[in-house]
Amino acid sequence: MIKYDLVLSSDTRHKLNSKNILLLGNWCKENSFYQKNYYKVAEPCSILHKIRSSDQIKVRNYEKELLASLSTSLNYVHSTDLLNSSWKIILGHWLRYLINTLLNRYNTIKNCLDNYEVSSVNLIKYKNFSLIPNDTLESVANYNNPIMDEFLFEQILNFINNKNIKINYIIDHSDRKELKSQMFCSLRKKNYGIMSLINDYVLSKIYRDEDIFVINSLLSLKDEVLLNIRLGNFPKIWRTKPVTYNNNPESVIRKKLLKKLKSNVKFNNQDKFKEILVDLIPKLIPICFMEGFIDLNSKVNALKWPKKPKCIYTCNSFAFDEVFKLWSSKKIQIGSKYIIGQHGNNYGTNRYKSPFIEEEIATEFVTWGSKTMFNSKKGIILRDHRLKRKKNTDKILFVTTHYPIRHDTWDETYEYEMYKKNQFSFIAQLDDCIKENLIIRLSKNSQIYFGKEEINKWKNFDNKLQIDNGFSKIKNLIKSSKVVIYDYDSTGMLECIGNNIPTMAYWSHGLDHLNESVLIDYRKLVDKGIIHTSPDSLAAMLNKNYYNLNDWWFSTEIQNIINEFRVKYANSQPNSVKKISEIICL
């Protein structure tokens, strides 16, 4: 059997000249050194959908046990008495992302070692606590970074390396400040200017403690003001200031957390992953939940926000706004109702993601159509509900997905590579007249947050293609397009269907990710040529119907299917403010 030298990440310090190089996954190929040298890529893990389903059951079970243990442990560390449900609001999203990510890394390295003869591994070793994020958003953003990959794989190998594999360490002496400059963690763009200051220091004084509290509603500024007026509030836009955490990770408090966690969690010799998970929580839990928690709590207590709001409503602050999460958890504990509005797609439809944390923590969850859980209410789509197309346009907008963040249990980079191949296959089959009118919309996030440059790949494929780099307003592109095509299960697809804009989609994984309860509705879209499961099918449909797309879309047959689908998944109404105010006040 061939003995391999294993590479774990795309870190450019890995430059093996071995004849038998094994890359752990496609993400390692981002190191340009391996683009010019021979290598083998290990087979991906958890690609089969039955394994994905099984993994998600494991994730939810670990989450349930660890949330209870973590809540007790954090109350002990901080001398607080917050309920488990409060801690779920505060750190539930972080915990689920963490378990998903660690299970992926664990299964990936274990699958590799079980199926290949590995003689050596090169690892970059970092100082303890040097990679700890400030908050949930930094944590999630860094999961796709080679520095974090090296750290996670090194920690996992310490637990499972029983095959006497030689580990060659590269010691990194960078401190936390130096490493943070290399991590992709600057995701926020806060415009905290003069209007925000007026809002905070003048308008903040005009409220009642029992007011219904609305923050980040996904409505336009004008509509959010109108919503507040309909709810009987002074028209104020609530926002939180960016929080700066000046605390450094401290080993004492984190060892205290580890000791308490281990005393609360039940272990068995057959579950090595649980041991790894518990050991890594104190090494990865964000500063805002540990060293910075006292400051965060003080900031929340000083907020000039309603003290006893009847109701709290948000569509966007529930996951990454640490100030809001802690504040809302306290208000819910004293009786405030917590209403969360649907943020995008996948709610109630994606079998690997539903129910989301926000569905579970809400008193009531407002959907874009049908009920998804016992606590859900039928609502309406709130995003871009007034899109109107220009007439007599020949443009086709092809919206591509972003580079994966790698926080799911399966190998997202393998799936992404398949997406790219199918994108090129689809476009290669289009008639020339259609290609001339095609606009390829790239993901802005891939370029900003993960440093991925996609334009050159497309230009190398066909330098005549029109490329939009993702920074222009997509609303304007949609308005100028004859049809909008999505190459993934997208929020944008629901928004376009909600606005009755001619829409098509290509999903390389078919309908396997959907819940059984929704398959019948999505199969109707497949049957009518709206969703396609192969690039060949989509290209053939477009070539055949390009000149009469409007006639096809607005035919009675297609409109009946679209209207039926909209009611359940993308219900759009002209007076969204009135509808939302009625839902909140019920």
Buried (B, 14 or more C-beta within 10 A) or exposed (E): EEEBBBBBBBBEEBEBEBEBBBBBBBBBBBBEBBEEBEBEBBEBBBBEBEBBEEBBEBBEEBBEBBBBBBBBBBBBBBEEEBEBBBBBBBBBBBBBBBBBBBBBBBBBBBBBBEEBEBBBBBBBEBEEBBBBBBBBBBBBBBBBBBBBBBBBBBBBBEBBBEEEBEBEEEEBEBEBEEBBEEBBBEEEEEEEEEEBEEBBEEBBEEBBEEBBBBBBBBBBEEBBBBBBEBBEBEBBBBBBEEBEBEBEBEEEBBEBBBEBBBEBBEEEEEEBBBBBBBBBBBBBBBBBBBBBBEBBBEBBEEBEBBBEBBBBBBBBBBBBBBBBBBBBBBBBBEEBBBBBBBBBBBBBBBBBBBBBBBBBBBEBBBBBBBEBBEBBBBBBBBBBBEBEBEEEEBBBBBBBBBBBBBBBBBBBBBBBBEBBEBBBBBBEBBEEEBBBBBBBBBBBBBBBBBEBEBBEEBEEEBEEBBBBBBEEEBEEBBBBBBBBBBBBBBBBBBBBBBBBBBBBBBBBBBBBBBBEEBBEBBEBBBEBBBBBBBBEBBBBBBEEBBEEBBEBBEEEEBEEBBEEBBEBBBBBEEEBBEBBBEBBEE
